[in-house]
């Protein structure tokens, strides 16, 4: 089973580390291409492109000006210990055992607008570039076009290497759209997480994101390979709802 998750906007460097050897991103050369292209953007350009504040425009202009082919250790840290959004807070990868981290390195893919696809221990530099950003580059109109063929080849190879056609989709729609699942003949499982609020069943974004991280941890720690075994997920009081579930979209309710 291959797990996919989205990255996070918030990054923290040199806060956590792992005993395991760090790796280089598979598409580091393509990330460097994009970073070099973005170096030509001013702070105001980035504000308009990414729809961000002046402060964030300045920050990311500085980030891309410092982006390097050979960054020093403090400037490049493993992805899973650098992203700090709700998914990663739910996962708490900084508490993983070495065995669980090794399993994550083999089974977990963090999708990225800049790096395409990241393994957990791949070293990343400070950046911001969401997959849905309409960034024109060369003949590509956006990042979906830029990454489409690479994602197809990458996931085809990963499935062949691992002997599976099951992808556990815990990524947002924005990021999962970067993969043409149909061309892979993949069996895609996309769990849904909902909460009861005012006697109604609702998907509350902040809780759903955290739950994706919780399920990622659950699958990795328990070495789950059979999609049906996902039904046992019960962290933070989530319960599988058989009546409202489909095989491809199991529903977990709290």
N, C-alpha and C positions, 0 to 999 in steps of 0.2 A: 504494500500500500504506500503510495506517494502522497504526502500531505502538502498542500499549498496554502500559504497565508500571505496577507498583505504586509507591506512595511509600515513604518510609522513616521510621522512628521518630526516628532521629538527625538533628538539624539543626545546621548551622554557618553563621552569618551573617558576611558581610563578609570571607570568606576568599578567594573567587574572584569575578571579574567578567568581563563580556563587552564587546566594543566595540560590540555591537549594541544597538538601542533596546529597553528592557524594555516589557512589555505588561501590561495589566490582566486579571485572570481573568474569563472569560466569565460565571461565576456568582458574582461578588464580592458581589452583593446577598444571595444566598442563604447564602453563607458568613457574612456579617455577621449575618444572622438567627440562625443556629446559634450563633455566638460570643456574641451577646447573651443567648441562652437559657442558654448554659453559664456565663455570668457569675454566674448565680444559684446555681450549684452551689458548695458548700464544698469544701475540700480532701478531706474525708472522703467527700463525695458522689462526687467524681471517682475516688477510690480504689476505691470500690465499683463504680461504673459501668464503669470501664476495667480493673478488676482490676490495679491498679498499686500501687507502694510509697508509703509516706507522703511520701518525698522527692519522688517524681514527682507525687503529688497536689498538694503545695505548689507545685511548679514550674508545673504546668498551671493551677492556680487563678490564679497570678500572670499567666501568659500571657493568659488570657481576660479578666482585669481590665484589661489593657493593650491589648487588641485594639481597633483604631481604624478608622474609615471612611477616614481620611486619615493613614496612618502616615508618619513621616519616612523618609528614605532608608535609615537604618541599621536600621530596624525591618521593612523589607520588601525582600526580595531575590529574584532569579529562582529559580524552583523547581529547575531542573536543576543549579544551582550551590549549592543550600542543603541538599537531601536528601543524606545521607551513608551510606546503608546499603550492603549488599553489591552490589546491582544497580548502584548509582551508582559504586561503587568499580571495578567491571568496565568500566563505560562510560567513565570518566575524561573527562567532558564539559568539564572545565576546560582540556583540551588540544585541544578541537575547533578547527578552522579556522573562520573566519567563514562560509565556504560550507557547511560541515557543520552549524554551528549554525543557519543559516537553513533548511537542509533539515529539521533536527529540529523547528524551530518550525512547519514546514508539515506534517510527517508523524507526529510523536510526540505522544502524549497520556499524561500522568501522571494516573492515577485518584486520587481523594482523597475521604476521608470528609467533610472540611470543605468543600472547594472543588468537589467533583463531578468536573470534568475540567479539567486544567491543560495549557497549552502550556508548553514549556520555559522561555521567558523571561517568563512570567507572574510577577508579584511576589507573594510569599506572606509572611505573618507567622508568628511562632512559634506552634505549636499541636501538639496531639496528638489525633487522633480517627480511629480505625481504622474502616473501612467496616463491619466486622462488629459494631460496638458497638450494643447494643440500647438506643438512645437514643429514648425516646418524645418526640414534638414535635407539637403540634397534633393532627391526626387521624392522624398517621403513627406506626406502631408501632416503626419502626426506620429506619436510614439507607437501606436498600435501597428502601423505599417512598418515602422522601423524594426520592430521586434518580431513580427508575425512568423517569418520563416525560421528564424533562429529558435523561437519557442517550439515550433513544430518538431524540428530536428532534435532539439535538446530533450524534450519529453518523450519522444519516440525512443531515443537512445536509453534514457533512464528506465523506461518501462521494460525494454528488452533486457537490460542489465539485471534488473531486479526480478524479472519473470512475473510481472503483474500488469494488469490493465486497469487496476483500480486507482482512481485519484480521489482523495478526500479533500473536497474543496471547502476550505475554511477561509478563503479570500473574499474580499468584497467584489461586487459586480464590476467595478471599475478595473480591478486588476485581473480577475478571472477572464474577462473579455479579451485579454491579450493572448489567450490560448484557444486555438481552434480545436476543441475537443473532438468534433466530428471527424477531422482528418486523422486523428489518433486512434479511432475506434476504441476509445476509453470508456470505462464504466465510471461515471462521475457521481459521487455521493456528496450532496450539499446539505448538511444539517441546518436546521432552523432552530432558533432559540427564542422563546417568548416568555413573558411574565404576565401573571394576572394582575390587573390594575383596575380598580373600580368595577370588579366583577366582569371585566373584559380581558380577552387574551390579546396581548399586544407585543410587537417587537420593539423593544426600547434599545436604541442604538448602542449606548454606552455599556449596557449589560450584555448585549449580544456579542459585542467585540470582545469583552472579557471572557465570555463563555467559549469563544473560538480558541482563545489561548488556553483555557482550562481543558478543553477537549484535546488540543494538541499535546499537552502534557500527559493526559490520561492515556492516549494512544501510544505515546513513546515509552512511558514508564511500564505499561502493561504489554508492550510488544504486540499490539493488535494488528492482525493482517486480514481477518475476515470481517467484512462490513457489518454482518449481523451482530457481531460482538460489541459494536458501538452502542447498542441498546443498553448496555450495562453502565453507561456513563451516568454518574450521579453526584459529581462534585458540586459543592455549594447548593445542594438541595434540588438540582435539576432532575427531572424524571422523564423517561421516554413515554410519549403518548402514542400508543399503538393505533387508536381510532383515527387520529388526524395525520398519521404518517403514511408516506409512500416510501418504497425502497430507496429511491434516489433522493428523497427529501425527508429524512427522519426528523420528527419534531420533538424537542425537549422543552419541558414546561417547568416553570418555577412559580 
